[in-house]
Amino acid sequence: SGASADSGGGSGNGSASDNPLAELAAKSKTSRIKVTYRTDGDKTLTIAQDGQGRTTLTTDGTTIYTSEDGAVTCDGTGPDAECTQLPGGSLGGALTAFTGIFQGLTEIDSSVYGGKLSDATIAGRSARCATFSASDFAGLAGLAGGSDIDRSAKAQICVDEETGILLRLGATAKGEDKQLLEATAVSEPTDA
């Protein structure tokens, strides 16, 4: 059933063959899919992509449309929507932050999470999950410079087994669990 635990601990170079999570996430670039998420603040965020480079991100009445030709942001819908071309092919802050977090976590060498993935069902989809512990990042604790670091803190990322799309990003710190993003619905995108 898809990727399995990496028994070799990886070579440390972060290549996809050393990282089953990265192998799954690589599929996301060409997947035709629409995912609606619930955020930690109980907001809704929807991302749809056609698998050919066109993506939309919708939240709080604003939609960002991206393609190889650039990006446009629209407030509202229909004929009353106010749309603006974003400069220089910018993806817009929200989409850039989302894709940056996802890509960064999936590219962490599998030795950091022991190369072990667990199974989960999220929004009716089969997912593979990796859990990262703060103790795995001891070097970062020193850079943070604080004695207030929760060494028991954890982060979890779950990706769809079929498409590689992010289904859950969660964290636990100081005994509090947070689902920063969790998919609530997954479907095929519609042409719009």
C-alpha positions as CSV (number, residue, x, y, z in Angstrom):
1,S,0.0,0.0,0.0
2,G,2.3,2.8,-1.3
3,A,5.5,4.0,0.4
4,S,6.8,2.1,3.3
5,A,9.3,2.9,6.0
6,D,12.8,3.7,5.0
7,S,14.9,0.9,6.6
8,G,18.3,2.4,5.6
9,G,17.9,5.7,7.4
10,G,18.8,7.6,4.3
11,S,22.1,8.7,2.9
12,G,21.6,12.2,4.2
13,N,21.3,13.8,0.8
14,G,17.5,14.2,1.0
15,S,16.9,12.6,-2.4
16,A,13.4,11.2,-3.0
17,S,14.6,7.6,-2.9
18,D,15.9,8.3,0.7
19,N,12.6,10.0,1.7
20,P,9.3,8.2,1.1
21,L,7.4,11.4,2.1
22,A,9.2,13.4,-0.6
23,E,8.4,10.6,-3.1
24,L,4.7,11.0,-2.3
25,A,4.8,14.8,-2.3
26,A,6.5,14.8,-5.7
27,K,3.2,13.5,-7.1
28,S,1.4,16.7,-6.0
29,K,2.8,18.8,-8.8
30,T,0.9,16.9,-11.5
31,S,-2.2,16.0,-9.6
32,R,-5.6,17.2,-10.7
33,I,-7.3,17.8,-7.4
34,K,-9.3,20.2,-5.2
35,V,-8.9,20.2,-1.4
36,T,-10.8,22.1,1.2
37,Y,-9.1,22.6,4.5
38,R,-10.1,23.7,8.0
39,T,-7.4,25.9,9.6
40,D,-6.5,26.3,13.2
41,G,-8.5,29.5,13.4
42,D,-11.6,27.5,12.1
43,K,-11.4,29.2,8.7
44,T,-11.8,27.5,5.3
45,L,-9.1,27.4,2.7
46,T,-9.6,25.7,-0.7
47,I,-6.8,24.9,-3.1
48,A,-7.5,23.5,-6.6
49,Q,-5.0,22.6,-9.3
50,D,-5.3,21.2,-12.8
51,G,-2.0,19.3,-12.7
52,Q,-0.7,21.5,-15.6
53,G,0.5,24.5,-13.6
54,R,-2.8,26.3,-12.9
55,T,-3.8,26.7,-9.3
56,T,-6.4,28.5,-7.3
57,L,-6.4,29.3,-3.6
58,T,-9.6,30.6,-2.0
59,T,-10.1,31.9,1.5
60,D,-12.1,34.7,3.2
61,G,-13.8,35.8,-0.1
62,T,-10.4,36.2,-1.9
63,T,-9.2,33.9,-4.7
64,I,-5.7,33.8,-6.1
65,Y,-5.4,32.3,-9.6
66,T,-1.9,31.3,-10.8
67,S,-0.6,30.0,-14.1
68,E,2.6,30.1,-16.1
69,D,1.4,33.5,-17.2
70,G,1.4,35.0,-13.7
71,A,-1.1,35.5,-10.9
72,V,-4.3,37.4,-10.3
73,T,-6.1,38.0,-7.1
74,C,-9.8,38.6,-6.9
75,D,-11.9,39.9,-4.1
76,G,-15.5,38.6,-4.4
77,T,-17.0,36.5,-7.2
78,G,-18.9,36.9,-10.4
79,P,-19.3,40.3,-12.2
80,D,-18.8,42.2,-8.9
81,A,-15.3,40.7,-8.3
82,E,-12.4,43.1,-8.1
83,C,-9.3,41.5,-9.7
84,T,-5.7,42.7,-9.7
85,Q,-2.7,41.3,-11.6
86,L,0.1,40.4,-9.1
87,P,3.5,41.7,-10.2
88,G,6.4,39.6,-11.4
89,G,4.6,36.3,-11.4
90,S,4.1,36.5,-7.6
91,L,2.0,33.7,-6.2
92,G,0.6,35.8,-3.4
93,G,1.6,35.5,0.2
94,A,-0.9,32.9,1.3
95,L,-0.1,30.5,-1.5
96,T,3.6,31.0,-1.2
97,A,3.5,30.4,2.6
98,F,1.4,27.2,2.1
99,T,3.5,25.7,-0.6
100,G,6.7,26.7,1.2
101,I,5.8,25.0,4.4
102,F,4.6,21.8,2.6
103,Q,7.7,21.6,0.4
104,G,10.1,22.3,3.3
105,L,8.7,19.6,5.5
106,T,8.6,17.0,2.8
107,E,12.2,17.6,1.9
108,I,13.6,17.0,5.4
109,D,15.8,14.0,5.3
110,S,14.0,10.8,6.4
111,S,16.5,10.2,9.1
112,V,15.0,13.1,11.0
113,Y,11.7,11.2,11.4
114,G,13.3,7.8,11.4
115,G,12.0,7.1,7.9
116,K,8.8,5.7,9.4
117,L,5.5,6.7,8.0
118,S,2.1,5.9,9.7
119,D,-1.3,5.4,8.0
120,A,-4.3,7.7,8.5
121,T,-7.6,8.3,6.8
122,I,-8.4,12.0,6.3
123,A,-11.4,13.3,4.5
124,G,-12.0,9.7,3.3
125,R,-8.5,9.5,1.7
126,S,-5.6,7.2,2.5
127,A,-2.8,9.2,3.9
128,R,0.8,8.6,4.9
129,C,2.1,10.6,7.9
130,A,5.4,11.5,9.3
131,T,5.9,12.9,12.8
132,F,8.8,15.2,13.6
133,S,10.0,15.7,17.2
134,A,11.6,18.9,18.6
135,S,14.3,16.6,20.0
136,D,15.2,15.6,16.4
137,F,16.2,19.2,15.8
138,A,18.5,19.8,18.8
139,G,20.6,22.2,16.8
140,L,17.7,24.5,16.2
141,A,17.0,24.7,20.0
142,G,20.4,26.5,20.4
143,L,19.6,28.8,17.5
144,A,16.3,29.8,19.0
145,G,18.3,30.9,22.1
146,G,15.6,30.2,24.6
147,S,15.3,28.0,27.6
148,D,11.6,28.0,27.0
149,I,11.7,25.5,24.1
150,D,9.3,22.6,24.5
151,R,11.5,19.6,23.7
152,S,8.5,17.4,23.7
153,A,6.9,19.4,20.8
154,K,6.0,17.5,17.6
155,A,4.8,18.3,14.2
156,Q,2.9,15.9,11.9
157,I,2.5,16.1,8.1
158,C,0.2,13.8,6.3
159,V,0.0,13.5,2.5
160,D,-2.5,11.8,0.2
161,E,-1.2,8.4,-0.8
162,E,-2.6,8.7,-4.3
163,T,-1.9,12.3,-5.2
164,G,0.8,13.5,-2.7
165,I,-1.3,16.5,-1.8
166,L,-1.1,17.7,1.8
167,L,-4.0,16.5,3.9
168,R,-2.9,17.5,7.4
169,L,-0.4,19.7,9.1
170,G,-0.6,19.4,12.9
171,A,1.5,20.3,15.9
172,T,1.7,19.5,19.6
173,A,3.4,21.8,22.0
174,K,3.2,22.3,25.8
175,G,0.5,19.6,25.8
176,E,-1.8,21.3,23.3
177,D,-2.7,19.7,20.0
178,K,-3.4,21.9,17.0
179,Q,-4.5,20.9,13.5
180,L,-3.0,23.9,11.6
181,L,-4.5,22.6,8.4
182,E,-6.7,19.5,7.9
183,A,-8.5,18.5,4.8
184,T,-12.3,18.2,5.1
185,A,-13.1,17.5,1.5
186,V,-11.2,16.2,-1.5
187,S,-12.6,16.1,-5.1
188,E,-11.8,16.7,-8.7
189,P,-11.6,20.4,-9.6
190,T,-14.1,22.0,-11.9
191,D,-13.3,24.2,-14.8
192,A,-14.0,27.8,-13.9
